[in-house]
Amino acid sequence: MPKVQVEQEVKGSSEKVYAAVKEYMSGRDTLKKIGAEIEWKDKAKCAVISGANFEGEITVEGDSKKALVCISIDLPLLLTPFKNKVKEELEKHLSRVKV
């Protein structure tokens, strides 16, 4: 399965950044439109994304000054031609997260 991975460093504590990512992603219906669900794991500051044709995860790691947000998606072979478009969409949404 081809993998798409996007990382972005965000200023702010990892707790605040995780909360901002969770609020932003929960307010979007993009994943719901394609039949995916996000299961948030607050203690670990991560989430598991599961859909009929793909899976992935969101992780937030860092300290009190900055955090690294990583979104990785495993695409089915048939969606390989759309890998760059998926990456662009993930980058666009990740850049909109405000702490």
Phi, psi and chi 1 to 4 in degrees:
 res  aa     phi    psi   chi1   chi2   chi3   chi4
   1 MET       -  129.6  -70.7 -177.5  110.3      -
   2 PRO   -67.8  143.3   -8.9   15.8      -      -
   3 LYS  -115.0  135.6 -175.5  174.4 -139.6  145.7
   4 VAL  -111.9  128.2  176.4      -      -      -
   5 GLN  -134.2  133.3 -174.4  163.8  -21.9      -
   6 VAL  -128.7  132.7  176.3      -      -      -
   7 GLU  -127.0  144.9  -66.3 -178.7  -21.3      -
   8 GLN  -148.7  134.1 -177.8  171.9  -33.8      -
   9 GLU   -87.8  134.8 -164.1  171.0  -83.9      -
  10 VAL  -127.8  134.9 -179.4      -      -      -
  11 LYS   -73.0  136.9  -69.3 -178.1 -178.5  180.0
  12 GLY   128.1  162.3      -      -      -      -
  13 SER   -66.6  154.5   70.6      -      -      -
  14 SER   -61.5  -32.6   59.3      -      -      -
  15 GLU   -65.2  -44.6  -70.2   81.5   11.9      -
  16 LYS   -68.7  -39.1  -72.7 -176.6  179.8  178.9
  17 VAL   -65.9  -43.1  172.1      -      -      -
  18 TYR   -59.3  -45.4  171.6   75.6      -      -
  19 ALA   -61.5  -39.5      -      -      -      -
  20 ALA   -67.6  -41.7      -      -      -      -
  21 VAL   -63.7  -44.5  169.2      -      -      -
  22 LYS   -62.4  -44.5 -177.3  176.9  178.4  179.9
  23 GLU   -63.4  -44.4 -179.7 -179.2  -15.0      -
  24 TYR   -63.4  -49.8  178.3   83.8      -      -
  25 MET   -67.8  -33.8  -66.0  -59.1  -73.5      -
  26 SER   -70.6  -24.9  -63.4      -      -      -
  27 GLY   -85.2   -2.8      -      -      -      -
  28 ARG  -105.0  143.1  -57.8  -77.5  173.1 -108.3
  29 ASP  -106.3   13.4   64.0  -10.5      -      -
  30 THR   -57.0  -48.6  -53.9      -      -      -
  31 LEU   -70.8  -34.4  -69.9  173.6      -      -
  32 LYS   -64.7  -33.8  -69.4  176.3 -172.7  168.6
  33 LYS   -62.9  -30.0  -75.5 -178.4 -177.5  177.1
  34 ILE  -102.7   15.1   57.0  173.5      -      -
  35 GLY    79.9   23.9      -      -      -      -
  36 ALA  -103.3  155.0      -      -      -      -
  37 GLU  -128.5  151.7  -66.0 -177.3    5.2      -
  38 ILE  -115.5  126.5  -58.8  177.3      -      -
  39 GLU  -107.3  109.4  179.1 -174.2  -19.4      -
  40 TRP   -83.4  138.1  -64.3   96.3      -      -
  41 LYS  -122.0   89.1  -60.7  179.6  179.6 -175.9
  42 ASP   -60.0  -41.5  -66.2  -20.7      -      -
  43 LYS   -63.5  -36.7  -71.2 -175.5 -179.4 -178.5
  44 ALA   -89.6   -5.4      -      -      -      -
  45 LYS    53.5   53.5  -69.0 -175.4  -80.1 -137.4
  46 CYS  -149.9  173.7   68.1      -      -      -
  47 ALA  -148.0  149.9      -      -      -      -
  48 VAL  -109.6  128.4  175.4      -      -      -
  49 ILE  -104.7  128.8  -56.4  167.9      -      -
  50 SER  -135.0  133.7   57.2      -      -      -
  51 GLY  -138.6  175.0      -      -      -      -
  52 ALA   -64.1  -35.9      -      -      -      -
  53 ASN  -115.0   -0.4  -62.6  -41.9      -      -
  54 PHE  -155.4  168.2   65.7   94.4      -      -
  55 GLU  -147.9  163.7   56.0 -172.2   34.5      -
  56 GLY  -173.9 -171.7      -      -      -      -
  57 GLU  -152.6  158.2   67.8  178.6   -7.4      -
  58 ILE  -121.8  130.2  -58.4  169.8      -      -
  59 THR  -129.7  147.2   58.7      -      -      -
  60 VAL  -128.9  121.0  178.2      -      -      -
  61 GLU  -131.5  149.0  -60.4  173.7  -16.4      -
  62 GLY   158.8 -162.1      -      -      -      -
  63 ASP  -125.4 -154.4   53.8   30.9      -      -
  64 SER   -79.7   -9.6   61.4      -      -      -
  65 LYS  -109.2  -33.7  -64.6 -178.6 -178.7  176.5
  66 LYS  -151.9  157.7   61.7 -176.8  174.9 -179.1
  67 ALA  -137.3  150.8      -      -      -      -
  68 LEU  -107.6  120.6 -179.6   67.0      -      -
  69 VAL  -101.3  127.8  179.9      -      -      -
  70 CYS  -125.9  129.2  177.9      -      -      -
  71 ILE  -120.3  123.8  -57.5  175.1      -      -
  72 SER  -127.2  137.8   61.1      -      -      -
  73 ILE  -129.9  131.2  -55.5  -71.7      -      -
  74 ASP   -96.3  115.3  -67.4  -36.5      -      -
  75 LEU   -95.5  149.2  -63.6  173.5      -      -
  76 PRO   -70.6  157.8   22.2  -28.6      -      -
  77 LEU   -54.9  -36.3 -148.4   50.1      -      -
  78 LEU   -65.2  -22.4  -70.8  173.7      -      -
  79 LEU   -95.2    6.8  -67.4  180.0      -      -
  80 THR   -53.4  -40.3  -58.5      -      -      -
  81 PRO   -61.9  -19.5  -23.2   32.7      -      -
  82 PHE   -99.9    9.7  -59.2  101.7      -      -
  83 LYS   -56.8  -45.6 -176.1  176.6  175.3 -179.4
  84 ASN   -66.4  -37.1  -72.5  -26.8      -      -
  85 LYS   -66.1  -41.1 -179.0   64.5  176.4  164.9
  86 VAL   -62.2  -43.4  171.0      -      -      -
  87 LYS   -62.7  -43.7 -174.6  172.5 -177.8  174.8
  88 GLU   -59.6  -43.4  -72.5  174.0   12.5      -
  89 GLU   -63.8  -43.0  -77.1  -65.8  -48.7      -
  90 LEU   -63.0  -44.0  -68.3  173.5      -      -
  91 GLU   -62.0  -40.9  -71.2  171.1  -19.0      -
  92 LYS   -61.7  -47.8  178.0  178.2   76.6  171.8
  93 HIS   -68.1  -39.5  -74.6  -67.7      -      -
  94 LEU   -64.7  -35.3 -162.7   51.0      -      -
  95 SER   -70.2  -17.6   70.6      -      -      -
  96 ARG   -86.4   -8.6  -66.3  178.4  177.5  170.1
  97 VAL   -71.1  124.1  173.9      -      -      -
  98 LYS  -117.8  131.8  -58.2  -63.7  179.7 -152.5
  99 VAL   -95.0      -  178.2      -      -      -
